[in-house]
Amino acid sequence: HTHTHTNSKRFSNIHHQHLRYNPLRDTWVLVSAHRMKRPWAGQVEKPPEEHVPRHDPHNPLCPGNTRANGEINPDYDSTFLFENDFPALQPDAPDPGSGQHPLFQSRAARGVCKVMCFHPWSDVTLPLMKKEEVVKVIDKWAELVEELGSTYPWVQIFENKGAMMGCSNPHPHCQVWASNFLPNEPALSDRCQRAFHQKHGEPLLLQYAKQEAEKKERVVVETSDWLAVVPYWATWPYQTLLLPRRHVLRINDLTAEEREGLADIMRRLLTKYDNLFEISFPYSMGWHGAPTGPHLTEDNSHWQLHAHYYPPLLRSATVKKFMVGYEMLAQEQRDLTPEQAAEKLRNLSEEHYKTRDN
């Protein structure tokens, strides 16, 4: 049913457009490699680095400050967790009831939204924190998945970093939303991983990590326990996928050694991100692992823990990729190939430009 036009040219993934399959979402991305040659009239200079004070008396995330609801933050010295003052989900919402029209369906949505500060200082980010400080963040993530996951089917840990990602507060922090439903993205990922496992007898991302470690062309950083790659099917220019090499279902299943390794690879990856355009690199990232709550008793061996990093920048500190037009109405598309992006990141220094300049 597909129209095929064959020609005698030898295919090259750097010079010719092609489609790539994303097995985690059962979707395709259009790679238009030849378009990177087009002239770029956009802005390329680096914006002045905003000076972030270490402690701002008006920042609601800083130690000792008052938040919107009048609560006063403790004088914390590591991580700090609190309930979001403006939650998108609350635990006690009523049920919409049954007997609905198929075109106008609704379901109960309940949950909790928490905010977690990584560090007491506003002028640091994960790559600038000490390794043991990052381990504390990972331990807290694991604790939250354990605790909230005892009842909720999904616990989403995510970090929006930078104004470009709609994050208005520079203080290093993430959010944790737990819900009584399995959200769209993890539900899709669950279905795809399950189908692959049934067909091939091995978890999709376990096989994928093995293949990428051998191929090497999309590897950005690796340790004995972890692998960070620009995935073959990446949509965002410098998107990365962070994977354990061992079969791990959830973040709370990681050993102490694997958590140390994770802190190490996160710092290295995020240092490279910052060094790319010598700015504090914006992104949205989050963890996906096997569902929790009622799913804890089910067989979830098709799952593999992983983190997605979705950064918007394309050509410079100020030029971002827009997901508009064709991408909203037809299909995701990229110009820079995942291999070119990985090579660029791989070749960057692992010494952070801020510590190098000081």
C-alpha positions in Angstrom: 0.0 0.0 0.0 3.0 2.3 0.3 4.3 4.1 -2.7 7.9 3.2 -3.3 10.2 5.0 -5.7 13.5 3.2 -6.1 16.6 4.9 -7.4 20.2 3.9 -7.9 21.7 6.3 -5.4 23.4 4.6 -2.4 21.6 5.7 0.8 23.5 7.7 3.4 21.9 8.6 6.7 23.9 11.9 6.7 22.9 13.1 3.3 19.4 11.6 2.6 16.1 12.1 4.3 14.5 9.0 5.8 12.1 7.9 8.5 13.1 6.3 11.8 10.9 4.2 14.1 10.5 4.9 17.8 9.8 1.5 19.4 8.9 3.1 22.7 6.0 5.2 21.2 5.2 3.2 18.1 5.7 6.4 16.0 8.0 7.5 13.2 10.3 10.6 13.0 11.3 12.2 9.7 15.1 12.9 9.6 15.9 15.5 6.9 19.6 15.4 7.2 20.2 17.4 4.0 18.6 20.5 5.5 21.4 21.2 7.9 23.2 22.8 4.9 20.6 25.5 4.6 21.7 29.1 5.6 20.8 30.2 9.1 19.9 33.9 9.6 19.0 33.4 13.2 20.7 34.7 16.3 23.9 32.9 17.3 25.4 35.0 20.1 25.4 33.9 23.7 22.9 35.7 25.9 24.5 37.3 29.0 24.4 34.8 31.8 21.8 35.9 34.4 23.3 36.4 37.8 21.5 34.2 40.2 22.0 35.1 43.9 22.9 32.2 46.1 20.0 33.2 48.5 17.2 35.5 47.5 15.0 36.6 50.4 12.0 36.7 48.0 12.4 33.2 46.4 9.8 30.8 47.9 12.2 27.8 47.4 15.1 29.2 49.5 15.7 28.0 53.0 14.0 30.0 55.7 11.7 31.9 53.3 7.9 32.1 53.3 5.9 30.4 50.5 2.7 31.5 48.9 0.5 29.7 51.5 2.3 31.4 54.4 4.3 28.3 55.4 8.0 29.0 56.3 10.6 26.7 54.8 13.0 25.0 57.2 16.7 26.0 57.1 17.4 22.9 55.1 20.9 21.9 54.1 20.3 19.1 51.6 17.1 18.2 49.7 13.8 19.6 50.8 10.3 18.2 49.9 7.0 20.0 50.3 3.4 19.8 48.8 3.0 22.0 45.8 1.1 25.1 46.8 -0.8 25.1 43.5 -1.3 21.4 42.8 -2.7 20.1 39.5 -3.9 17.0 41.3 -5.5 16.7 44.8 -6.2 13.4 46.7 -9.9 14.0 47.4 -11.5 15.1 44.1 -15.1 13.6 43.6 -15.8 11.0 40.9 -17.6 12.3 37.7 -19.9 9.2 37.7 -20.9 6.8 35.0 -23.4 6.7 32.2 -21.5 8.9 29.8 -21.7 9.5 26.1 -18.8 7.9 24.2 -17.8 11.3 22.8 -17.9 13.0 26.2 -16.1 10.7 28.6 -14.5 11.6 31.9 -12.9 9.7 34.7 -11.9 10.4 38.3 -8.4 12.1 38.6 -6.8 12.0 42.1 -3.3 12.4 43.3 -0.6 14.5 45.0 1.9 17.0 43.6 5.2 17.6 45.5 8.1 19.9 44.9 11.6 18.8 45.8 14.6 21.2 46.1 17.9 19.6 45.3 20.1 21.9 47.3 19.9 25.0 49.6 21.7 27.3 47.1 19.9 28.9 44.2 23.1 29.4 42.1 23.9 25.7 41.6 22.5 23.0 39.3 23.0 19.2 39.3 26.2 19.2 37.3 27.7 21.8 39.7 26.7 19.9 42.8 29.0 17.4 44.5 28.6 13.8 43.7 27.4 12.9 47.2 24.8 15.7 47.0 23.4 14.2 43.8 23.3 10.8 45.4 21.0 12.3 48.1 18.7 13.6 45.3 18.6 10.1 43.8 17.9 8.5 47.2 15.0 10.9 47.8 13.6 10.0 44.3 13.8 6.3 45.2 12.1 7.0 48.6 9.2 8.9 46.9 8.6 6.1 44.4 8.6 3.6 47.2 6.3 5.7 49.4 3.8 7.2 46.9 4.0 4.0 44.7 2.7 1.9 47.5 -0.8 3.1 46.6 -0.6 5.2 43.4 -0.3 3.4 40.0 2.1 6.1 38.6 4.7 8.4 40.2 6.1 10.9 37.7 9.4 12.5 38.7 10.3 15.4 36.3 12.5 18.4 36.2 11.7 21.5 34.0 14.9 23.5 33.8 15.2 27.0 32.4 12.8 29.8 31.4 12.6 28.3 27.9 10.9 25.2 29.4 8.5 27.4 31.4 10.4 27.2 34.6 10.2 30.6 36.4 12.4 29.7 39.4 16.1 29.2 39.0 16.5 27.4 42.3 17.5 23.7 41.6 14.3 21.6 42.0 12.1 19.0 40.5 8.5 17.9 40.8 6.8 14.6 41.7 3.2 14.0 40.7 1.5 10.8 41.8 -1.8 9.8 40.1 -4.6 7.3 40.4 -4.3 6.7 36.7 -1.6 5.6 34.3 -0.9 8.8 32.1 -0.7 8.7 28.3 3.1 8.5 27.8 3.8 5.7 30.3 0.7 3.8 29.1 2.0 3.9 25.5 5.5 3.0 26.7 4.1 0.1 28.7 2.2 -1.2 25.7 5.2 -1.0 23.4 7.6 -2.6 25.8 5.1 -5.4 26.5 4.6 -6.1 22.8 8.4 -6.2 22.2 9.0 -8.5 25.2 6.2 -10.9 24.1 7.7 -11.1 20.6 11.4 -11.2 21.3 11.6 -12.6 24.9 13.8 -9.8 26.1 13.1 -6.3 27.5 13.2 -3.7 24.6 15.5 -1.3 26.4 17.9 -4.0 27.7 18.5 -5.2 24.2 18.7 -1.6 23.0 21.4 -0.7 25.5 23.5 -3.7 24.5 23.2 -2.8 20.8 24.1 0.9 21.4 27.0 0.0 23.6 28.4 -2.1 20.7 27.6 0.4 17.9 29.0 3.4 19.9 28.0 6.0 17.3 25.2 7.4 19.5 26.8 7.0 22.9 27.4 10.3 24.8 28.7 9.0 28.1 29.0 5.5 29.7 30.0 3.9 32.9 30.1 0.3 34.0 26.4 0.5 35.1 24.9 3.2 32.9 24.7 4.4 29.3 23.5 7.8 28.0 22.7 7.9 24.2 21.1 10.2 21.7 18.4 7.6 20.8 18.3 6.4 17.2 14.7 7.8 17.1 15.4 11.1 18.9 13.1 14.0 18.0 14.7 16.9 19.9 18.1 17.9 18.6 20.1 16.9 21.7 17.6 14.5 23.3 19.2 11.8 25.4 18.1 8.5 26.9 19.7 7.4 30.1 19.7 3.6 30.7 20.9 1.1 33.3 22.8 -1.8 31.8 21.2 -4.3 34.2 17.5 -5.2 34.1 16.0 -2.8 36.6 12.2 -2.1 36.9 12.1 1.0 39.2 14.4 3.6 40.6 14.0 2.3 44.1 15.4 -1.1 42.9 18.9 0.5 42.2 21.7 -0.6 44.4 23.9 1.9 46.4 26.6 1.3 43.8 24.3 2.0 40.9 23.1 5.2 42.5 26.7 6.4 42.8 27.1 5.5 39.2 23.9 7.4 38.3 25.1 10.5 40.1 28.3 10.3 38.2 26.8 9.9 34.7 24.2 12.6 35.4 26.8 15.1 36.3 28.9 14.2 33.3 26.0 14.3 30.9 24.7 17.6 32.2 28.1 19.1 32.2 28.4 18.3 28.5 24.9 19.9 28.0 26.0 23.1 29.7 29.3 23.1 27.8 27.6 22.8 24.4 26.6 26.5 24.2 28.3 27.5 27.5 25.0 28.3 29.2 22.9 26.6 31.8 21.2 24.2 29.4 17.4 24.1 29.5 15.5 20.8 29.3 12.6 18.8 30.6 13.6 15.4 32.0 11.8 12.6 33.8 11.9 9.0 34.9 9.9 6.2 33.5 9.8 2.8 35.4 7.3 0.0 35.8 3.9 1.1 37.1 3.3 0.9 40.9 0.3 0.7 43.3 -2.0 -2.1 42.1 0.6 -3.0 39.4 3.2 -4.0 42.0 1.8 -7.5 42.1 1.7 -7.9 38.3 4.5 -9.2 36.1 6.3 -6.1 34.8 9.4 -7.9 33.5 8.9 -6.1 30.1 9.8 -2.8 31.7 13.2 -1.2 32.0 13.9 1.9 34.1 15.0 4.9 32.0 15.2 8.7 32.0 14.4 11.0 29.1 16.1 14.3 28.6 14.3 16.7 26.2 16.3 19.9 25.5 14.8 22.5 23.1 18.0 24.2 21.9 19.2 23.6 18.3 21.9 25.9 16.9 22.9 28.2 19.8 21.9 29.4 23.2 19.1 31.4 21.7 17.9 29.3 18.8 15.5 26.6 19.7 13.6 23.9 17.8 9.9 24.7 17.3 7.5 21.8 17.4 5.0 23.4 15.1 3.3 23.1 11.8 4.1 19.8 10.2 5.1 18.3 13.6 1.8 19.1 15.2 -0.3 18.1 12.2 1.7 15.3 10.6 4.9 13.9 12.1 7.9 14.8 14.2 10.9 16.0 12.1 14.6 16.8 12.7 17.5 18.1 10.6 20.6 17.3 12.6 21.0 13.5 12.7 21.1 11.8 16.1 24.6 10.6 15.2 25.8 14.1 14.6 24.3 15.3 17.9 25.8 12.4 19.8 29.3 13.1 18.3 29.1 16.8 19.2 28.1 16.0 22.8 30.6 13.1 23.1 33.5 15.4 22.1 32.7 18.1 24.6 34.8 18.5 27.8 33.6 17.0 31.0 35.0 19.9 33.0 32.2 22.4 33.5 32.8 25.8 31.8 32.0 27.6 35.0 34.6 25.8 37.1 37.1 26.0 34.3 36.8 29.8 34.0 37.0 30.3 37.7 
